[in-house]
Amino acid sequence: MTGLFITFEGGDASGKSTQSRLLSEWLNDRGIQPVFTREPGGTELGVEIRRLLLHSGHVSPRAEALLYAADRAHHVETVVQPALDRGEVVIQDRYIDSSIAYQGAGRVLDAHEIANLSAWASNGLLPKLTVLLDLDPATAKQRLTTLGEGFDRLESEKLDFHTRVRDGFLSLAANDPERFLVLDASQPIEVLATAIRARVESLLAR
C-alpha cells in the first residue's frame, strides 16, 4: 500500500499551519483520518531539536543544516514512512524544501549540497504534492508583529534573509511545477483552502 504525502511550505506567517489544519479537518469530514505532523518537532527527539534550532543562541549555518537533517532522518523513519506504508495520508508542515530555501538560499550555503543532505536523510522520499504559500516578507513581518507572540531565532532574521528564502522557494517551485501548487498567501483563508482541496481531491481520485 502506498499513501499520499502532502507538505506545506512557505515563509514565516504565510499561513501553513492554518491551511494544513483546514485540510486535515476537510479530510476527516470525508472519512479520511490523516497523519498531521511537522518539521522539526514531529517526534520526541524532534521537539528537542526544534528547541535548539528556534530558541537557542547562535547556531552556525552548517550545524543548523545538520540538525534539520537529523530531525528529518528520524522523523521519516519513525513517523512518515510507516504511515505511507499503511496507505495513509500524511500532511506535514515543512519538509526538504524548507532546508533548501532557509539553509541554502537564506544562509547562502550550497543548495545542491543541502538538497543531497536532505535526500540522504529522508532516504529519497519526496511528497506527491507541495503547497507553497507565497507571501511578501514585509507583509509576513507585519503579520508576526500583529500576532504579538515575539519572534523566534529564524523569524527575527533581517528582511534580506527572508527575501532570499522566498526566492529560494519560488525557484524550487519553478523547477518542479508538477509537484508544487503555488498560491498567493495574501488571499483570503477560504479561497486558499478551496484551491488546496481541489488539488488534493484530484490526487485522491487517482
LOMARBA-188645 format. One line per 5 residues: number of its first residue (from 1); their letters; for each residue y, x, z of N, C-alpha, C. Coordinates in steps of 0.02 Angstrom, whole numbers, plus 50000, padded with zeros to 5 digits. Layout:
BEGIN
NUM) A) Y/X/Z/Y/X/Z/Y/X/Z | ...
***
This chain:
BEGIN
1) MTGLF) 49940/50042/50000/50000/50000/50000/50062/50044/50000 | 50112/50022/49963/50175/50059/49960/50232/50013/49978 | 50271/50031/50028/50327/49989/50049/50389/50002/50008 | 50444/49977/50032/50509/49983/49998/50557/50019/50044 | 50584/50076/50021/50628/50117/50061/50700/50109/50035
6) ITFEG) 50744/50084/50078/50815/50072/50060/50859/50110/50109 | 50906/50148/50082/50952/50186/50125/51024/50164/50112 | 51065/50171/50164/51136/50157/50159/51175/50221/50171 | 51222/50235/50127/51261/50296/50131/51336/50280/50124 | 51376/50328/50143/51449/50321/50137/51483/50359/50192
11) GDASG) 51548/50364/50187/51587/50398/50238/51590/50358/50302 | 51621/50387/50352/51628/50352/50416/51670/50290/50408 | 51652/50236/50443/51688/50172/50444/51684/50136/50377 | 51635/50153/50335/51628/50119/50271/51590/50053/50276 | 51560/50040/50333/51525/49976/50343/51450/49980/50335
16) KSTQS) 51422/50040/50337/51350/50049/50329/51310/50011/50382 | 51331/50017/50444/51294/49984/50498/51296/49909/50491 | 51354/49882/50473/51361/49810/50464/51317/49784/50407 | 51321/49818/50350/51283/49794/50291/51208/49804/50300 | 51187/49858/50331/51116/49868/50341/51089/49816/50390
21) RLLSE) 51129/49797/50440/51108/49745/50487/51104/49677/50452 | 51154/49662/50411/51153/49598/50375/51094/49593/50327 | 51077/49648/50295/51019/49648/50251/50955/49637/50291 | 50950/49669/50348/50891/49659/50391/50884/49586/50412 | 50941/49555/50430/50939/49484/50451/50919/49440/50393
26) WLNDR) 50944/49455/50334/50927/49415/50274/50853/49421/50258 | 50825/49480/50263/50753/49489/50252/50712/49451/50304 | 50734/49455/50366/50699/49418/50419/50697/49344/50404 | 50753/49317/50379/50756/49246/50362/50708/49228/50306 | 50690/49278/50265/50643/49267/50210/50571/49281/50231
31) GIQPV) 50561/49294/50295/50494/49307/50320/50471/49379/50313 | 50519/49425/50299/50503/49496/50293/50535/49532/50351 | 50495/49562/50394/50522/49597/50452/50528/49671/50436 | 50588/49696/50422/50595/49766/50402/50596/49813/50462 | 50582/49876/50449/50593/49929/50498/50664/49952/50489
36) FTREP) 50704/49945/50541/50775/49962/50538/50786/50026/50579 | 50810/50079/50547/50816/50143/50581/50877/50181/50555 | 50887/50241/50583/50946/50280/50563/50933/50354/50572 | 50975/50394/50540/50975/50467/50550/51046/50490/50566 | 51051/50537/50614/50999/50554/50662/50996/50501/50717
41) GGTEL) 50940/50500/50753/50934/50455/50810/50882/50402/50804 | 50838/50406/50753/50787/50355/50745/50724/50367/50785 | 50722/50421/50823/50666/50436/50867/50693/50464/50932 | 50650/50473/50982/50674/50502/51045/50702/50572/51034 | 50667/50612/50993/50693/50678/50977/50759/50672/50939
46) GVEIR) 50763/50624/50893/50823/50614/50854/50884/50596/50897 | 50873/50559/50950/50928/50541/50996/50958/50604/51026 | 50915/50652/51046/50940/50714/51074/50976/50756/51022 | 50949/50758/50961/50981/50796/50907/51048/50763/50890 | 51051/50697/50889/51114/50662/50874/51167/50680/50926
51) RLLLH) 51147/50683/50989/51195/50701/51042/51223/50771/51030 | 51180/50818/51011/51203/50886/50998/51250/50889/50938 | 51233/50851/50886/51271/50855/50824/51339/50821/50829 | 51342/50764/50862/51404/50725/50860/51449/50734/50921 | 51422/50757/50976/51462/50756/51036/51469/50824/51071
56) SGHVS) 51439/50876/51043/51447/50942/51073/51507/50977/51041 | 51519/51039/51060/51574/51078/51032/51558/51104/50963 | 51583/51162/50948/51575/51190/50881/51501/51203/50866 | 51480/51182/50806/51413/51196/50780/51423/51229/50712 | 51394/51287/50702/51402/51321/50638/51374/51278/50582
61) PRAEA) 51403/51280/50522/51381/51238/50467/51306/51244/50451 | 51280/51305/50451/51209/51313/50436/51165/51285/50492 | 51185/51295/50554/51148/51266/50609/51150/51190/50606 | 51207/51163/50587/51215/51091/50580/51166/51064/50528 | 51162/51098/50471/51117/51077/50417/51044/51080/50440
66) LLYAA) 51027/51131/50478/50958/51139/50502/50940/51086/50554 | 50988/51068/50596/50975/51016/50646/50962/50948/50612 | 51003/50932/50562/50991/50870/50525/50922/50871/50491 | 50904/50929/50462/50838/50935/50429/50782/50927/50479 | 50790/50955/50539/50738/50948/50591/50729/50875/50610
71) DRAHH) 50784/50840/50620/50780/50769/50635/50745/50732/50580 | 50762/50748/50518/50734/50713/50460/50658/50724/50455 | 50637/50785/50465/50565/50801/50460/50525/50760/50510 | 50549/50757/50571/50513/50720/50624/50517/50645/50611 | 50574/50622/50590/50586/50551/50579/50543/50524/50522
76) VETVV) 50540/50561/50466/50500/50539/50410/50426/50537/50428 | 50403/50589/50462/50331/50593/50478/50310/50541/50529 | 50354/50524/50576/50332/50480/50630/50354/50407/50623 | 50405/50394/50582/50431/50325/50576/50429/50300/50504 | 50462/50335/50459/50472/50308/50392/50408/50306/50351
81) QPALD) 50375/50363/50344/50316/50365/50301/50260/50319/50327 | 50246/50317/50392/50195/50270/50416/50211/50198/50399 | 50276/50179/50405/50295/50110/50388/50285/50096/50314 | 50304/50143/50272/50294/50133/50200/50220/50130/50182 | 50180/50170/50216/50108/50168/50204/50077/50101/50223
86) RGEVV) 50109/50067/50271/50086/50000/50291/50113/49945/50244 | 50153/49965/50195/50181/49918/50147/50243/49882/50172 | 50278/49911/50221/50336/49878/50250/50400/49899/50214 | 50453/49861/50227/50520/49878/50202/50555/49919/50256 | 50582/49976/50237/50619/50019/50283/50692/50019/50262
91) IQDRY) 50736/50001/50308/50808/50003/50296/50836/50057/50342 | 50870/50106/50312/50891/50164/50351/50965/50179/50340 | 51000/50190/50395/51070/50210/50396/51073/50286/50393 | 51090/50313/50333/51096/50384/50317/51027/50417/50305 | 51029/50462/50255/50968/50500/50238/50989/50564/50203
96) IDSSI) 50950/50587/50156/50961/50652/50122/51030/50658/50093 | 51055/50605/50061/51120/50609/50027/51177/50625/50075 | 51171/50604/50138/51222/50621/50187/51224/50696/50200 | 51166/50728/50202/51164/50800/50212/51197/50837/50154 | 51181/50815/50093/51210/50849/50035/51285/50838/50033
101) AYQGA) 51309/50778/50051/51380/50764/50048/51418/50797/50106 | 51391/50791/50167/51427/50817/50225/51420/50893/50233 | 51358/50917/50232/51349/50989/50241/51359/51027/50176 | 51340/50998/50119/51351/51031/50055/51423/51030/50035 | 51449/50970/50018/51518/50965/49996/51568/50974/50053
106) GRVLD) 51557/50939/50108/51605/50942/50163/51611/51011/50194 | 51554/51042/50210/51555/51109/50241/51557/51165/50190 | 51557/51147/50126/51560/51194/50070/51500/51243/50074 | 51442/51216/50088/51380/51254/50082/51351/51239/50013 | 51299/51276/49993/51269/51266/49928/51232/51199/49927
111) AHEIA) 51255/51152/49885/51225/51085/49884/51152/51087/49863 | 51134/51133/49818/51065/51138/49795/51020/51163/49853 | 51045/51210/49892/51006/51234/49949/50996/51178/50001 | 51049/51139/50013/51043/51083/50060/50993/51031/50034 | 50996/51018/49968/50950/50970/49939/50878/50994/49944
116) NLSAW) 50868/51058/49932/50800/51086/49937/50774/51085/50009 | 50819/51100/50056/50800/51098/50127/50780/51027/50147 | 50819/50978/50124/50805/50908/50141/50741/50884/50108 | 50730/50906/50046/50668/50887/50011/50607/50915/50047 | 50613/50976/50071/50557/51007/50108/50546/50970/50173
121) ASNGL) 50600/50955/50209/50594/50921/50274/50563/50851/50267 | 50579/50817/50212/50557/50748/50202/50493/50743/50162 | 50465/50801/50143/50405/50803/50101/50417/50768/50034 | 50480/50774/50010/50497/50747/49944/50508/50672/49941 | 50511/50638/49998/50519/50566/49998/50590/50545/49980
126) LPKLT) 50596/50502/49929/50661/50475/49909/50660/50399/49914 | 50717/50369/49930/50720/50296/49932/50717/50266/49863 | 50696/50203/49859/50697/50166/49796/50767/50143/49780 | 50806/50128/49832/50875/50106/49824/50919/50139/49877 | 50975/50165/49853/51026/50191/49899/51091/50154/49887
131) VLLDL) 51114/50119/49939/51177/50082/49935/51233/50129/49959 | 51279/50145/49914/51335/50189/49932/51397/50145/49940 | 51423/50142/50000/51484/50105/50015/51542/50154/50012 | 51579/50149/49958/51632/50198/49943/51699/50173/49971 | 51731/50216/50010/51794/50198/50043/51841/50258/50044
136) DPATA) 51904/50246/50029/51954/50298/50032/51957/50326/50103 | 51955/50393/50112/51954/50422/50179/52014/50402/50223 | 52072/50393/50192/52130/50373/50231/52121/50303/50260 | 52092/50258/50220/52077/50191/50244/52024/50192/50299 | 51975/50236/50290/51923/50243/50341/51953/50266/50407
141) KQRLT) 52000/50313/50404/52032/50338/50465/52069/50281/50500 | 52102/50238/50461/52138/50182/50491/52090/50134/50525 | 52032/50123/50493/51982/50078/50523/51958/50106/50590 | 51944/50171/50591/51920/50202/50653/51973/50198/50708 | 52036/50208/50689/52090/50205/50738/52097/50134/50766
146) TLGEG) 52089/50084/50722/52094/50015/50744/52038/49997/50792 | 51978/50024/50780/51922/50010/50825/51935/50037/50895 | 51972/50092/50899/51991/50119/50964/51935/50148/51005 | 51881/50170/50972/51823/50195/51008/51823/50272/51012 | 51875/50303/50985/51876/50376/50985/51836/50404/50927
151) FDRLE) 51848/50466/50910/51815/50498/50853/51761/50547/50878 | 51702/50546/50845/51653/50597/50861/51670/50662/50825 | 51627/50712/50830/51644/50778/50804/51655/50778/50729 | 51616/50739/50692/51625/50736/50619/51682/50689/50599 | 51689/50633/50633/51743/50587/50617/51811/50619/50627
156) SEKLD) 51816/50667/50673/51880/50698/50688/51899/50754/50640 | 51856/50768/50591/51874/50819/50541/51934/50797/50500 | 51968/50846/50469/52029/50832/50432/52015/50793/50368 | 52068/50765/50340/52062/50722/50282/52030/50757/50222 | 52045/50821/50212/52017/50856/50154/51941/50863/50160
161) FHTRV) 51915/50869/50220/51843/50870/50231/51812/50804/50208 | 51841/50749/50230/51814/50683/50213/51823/50668/50139 | 51875/50695/50108/51883/50687/50036/51828/50723/49998 | 51811/50783/50021/51755/50820/49989/51689/50782/49998 | 51680/50753/50057/51619/50714/50070/51615/50655/50022
166) RDGFL) 51670/50619/50014/51672/50562/49968/51655/50584/49897 | 51687/50638/49875/51674/50664/49808/51601/50684/49800 | 51572/50711/49854/51501/50730/49852/51456/50670/49843 | 51470/50617/49879/51430/50555/49871/51436/50527/49801 | 51497/50524/49774/51507/50496/49708/51473/50538/49654
171) SLAAN) 51472/50604/49664/51438/50648/49617/51363/50635/49618 | 51334/50626/49677/51263/50611/49683/51247/50545/49648 | 51289/50495/49658/51277/50430/49627/51282/50434/49551 | 51329/50472/49526/51338/50479/49454/51277/50512/49422 | 51245/50557/49459/51187/50593/49433/51121/50555/49441
176) DPERF) 51122/50500/49478/51061/50460/49488/51078/50386/49490 | 51104/50359/49434/51128/50289/49434/51073/50238/49444 | 51011/50255/49428/50957/50206/49437/50942/50194/49510 | 50950/50245/49552/50936/50238/49623/50995/50210/49662 | 51055/50227/49641/51116/50210/49680/51145/50142/49659
181) LVLDA) 51168/50105/49708/51211/50048/49699/51277/50066/49733 | 51329/50078/49694/51394/50098/49721/51439/50037/49726 | 51465/50025/49785/51508/49967/49798/51573/49989/49830 | 51626/49955/49812/51692/49967/49842/51692/49937/49912 | 51692/49980/49962/51685/49957/50031/51747/49924/50059
186) SQPIE) 51801/49920/50019/51861/49884/50042/51855/49810/50028 | 51802/49789/49992/51791/49718/49978/51769/49682/50041 | 51776/49615/50042/51754/49575/50100/51679/49586/50115 | 51662/49581/50177/51594/49594/50200/51543/49551/50163 | 51557/49487/50153/51508/49442/50122/51500/49458/50048
191) VLATA) 51554/49480/50015/51549/49500/49944/51501/49559/49937 | 51508/49607/49981/51464/49665/49981/51392/49644/49995 | 51383/49603/50045/51316/49582/50065/51281/49545/50008 | 51318/49504/49971/51289/49466/49915/51265/49514/49860 | 51305/49564/49845/51286/49613/49793/51224/49652/49814
196) IRARV) 51221/49670/49877/51163/49708/49902/51100/49665/49899 | 51106/49602/49921/51048/49557/49920/51021/49547/49849 | 51067/49542/49801/51045/49532/49731/51003/49590/49707 | 51025/49651/49723/50987/49710/49701/50919/49713/49737 | 50919/49700/49802/50857/49703/49841/50809/49649/49817
201) ESLLA) 50835/49590/49802/50792/49536/49778/50757/49555/49713 | 50793/49591/49670/50762/49612/49607/50706/49663/49620 | 50715/49705/49670/50662/49753/49688/50602/49719/49718 | 50614/49669/49761/50559/49633/49792/50519/49594/49739 | 50553/49570/49688/50520/49531/49636/50471/49573/49596
206) R) 50481/49638/49595/50437/49682/49557/50371/49693/49593
***
